[in-house]
Amino acid sequence: MFCTEDILADSVIEICPILIIPGEQAREIVRGYILYEYYFEWKKDSIALALGYGSLYNHAATPNAFFEADYKNQYIIFKAATDIPSGTEILVDYHAGNPDEQVWFEIK
């Protein structure tokens, strides 16, 4: 996803409503279905799919954006971590800053 205008640091990029997938359904998705690459861990044993562009942002170990879970209202909020110039890809850290976790794909 690339931005079409400049985004200032700390600005909200997108507020994404989510679909919560509970319990056994979540465990099935984690076992290898296509949705495996697009979900966010949620409360308890559930996962969430972000609607809008939320599940489509690419990963970077040094991202220019970040996300926050709004559990009460069931949103995932994406914000700019730095100023992002127009035409730049919006990138998030899939592990929300936990450097010990590994992504499941090869980083080029």
Order of alpha helices (4+ residues) and beta strands (2+ residues): beta-alpha-beta-beta-beta-beta-beta-beta
